[in-house]
């Protein structure tokens, strides 16, 4: 299994930023929707282009956080 930090350094900046929002919102609210991402300032185009990669990265980060807890 790849360490989350290696995925973070290879992902484009927008994917890392979006994943960070997803992680924070998921930890706080239990979920993160596309509306939440739009409210965070991401455009519909950015979400369409990078949302899947950001959600994958966020899921990896959340798994790592859950293992460390």
KANORZI-V849204 format. One record per helix or strand of 2 or more residues. SS is the DSSP state (@ for helix, = for strand). FROM is the first residue (numbers start at 1). LEN is the number of residues. Records with the same first field share a line. If there is no record, write none. Layout:
BEGIN
SS = FROM-LEN + FROM-LEN
END
This chain:
BEGIN
@ = 4-7 + 13-17 + 34-6 + 44-25
END
